[in-house]
Amino acid sequence: MRYVCAKTNTRRYDLIILTSESLEEKGEVVIIDDQGSRYTKVRKNKIQDSEYLAHAFNVNEYESDEIYQFLKQVLE
């Protein structure tokens, strides 16, 4: 479990990133937006899909791109 914070042009994100052996085997992570009370289980290779992130975190496409840029660095 990792707790990470990111400040973008639009808001601050407090994200909890959960991993486990079984999730790692599937290439998945669970991401919880602590401030927005939203969560998603996602394949690491699907994180770049801005429409998916926009829906999962209830944000617009611009904000989802900001989330992606941050997650790309954190999950490498």
C-alpha positions in Angstrom: 0.0 0.0 0.0 1.3 3.4 -1.0 -0.2 6.8 -0.1 0.8 9.5 -2.6 -0.3 13.1 -3.1 -0.3 15.1 -6.3 -1.2 18.8 -6.9 -2.3 19.6 -10.4 -3.6 22.8 -12.0 -7.2 21.9 -11.0 -7.0 20.2 -7.6 -5.1 18.1 -5.2 -5.2 14.3 -5.2 -4.6 12.0 -2.3 -4.3 8.6 -3.7 -4.0 5.2 -2.0 -2.4 2.6 -4.3 -3.0 -1.0 -3.3 -1.1 -4.0 -4.7 -0.8 -7.6 -3.9 0.7 -10.7 -5.3 -2.6 -11.8 -7.0 -3.1 -8.3 -8.4 0.5 -8.1 -9.6 0.1 -11.4 -11.5 -2.8 -9.9 -13.4 -1.0 -6.6 -13.9 -3.6 -4.7 -11.9 -3.7 -2.1 -9.1 -6.4 -0.6 -6.9 -6.4 3.2 -6.8 -8.5 5.0 -4.2 -9.0 8.8 -4.4 -9.1 9.6 -0.7 -10.6 13.1 -1.2 -13.1 12.2 -3.9 -14.2 9.0 -2.3 -13.8 7.0 -5.6 -11.8 4.0 -6.4 -11.0 1.7 -9.3 -9.2 -1.5 -10.0 -7.4 -1.1 -13.2 -4.8 -2.9 -15.4 -1.6 -0.9 -15.5 -1.6 -0.9 -19.3 -5.1 0.7 -19.3 -4.2 3.7 -17.1 -3.3 5.7 -20.3 -7.0 5.5 -21.4 -8.2 9.0 -20.4 -11.9 8.1 -20.9 -11.5 5.3 -18.4 -9.8 7.4 -15.8 -12.3 10.3 -16.4 -15.2 7.9 -15.7 -13.4 6.1 -12.7 -12.6 9.4 -10.9 -15.6 11.4 -12.2 -13.4 14.1 -13.7 -13.1 15.7 -17.2 -10.6 14.5 -19.8 -8.1 17.3 -19.0 -8.1 16.2 -15.3 -7.8 12.6 -16.2 -4.7 13.3 -18.3 -3.2 15.1 -15.3 -3.9 12.0 -13.2 -2.4 9.7 -15.9 0.8 11.8 -16.0 1.2 11.4 -12.3 0.3 7.7 -12.1 2.7 6.9 -15.0 5.6 8.1 -12.8 4.3 6.4 -9.6 3.6 3.0 -11.1 6.8 2.6 -13.2 
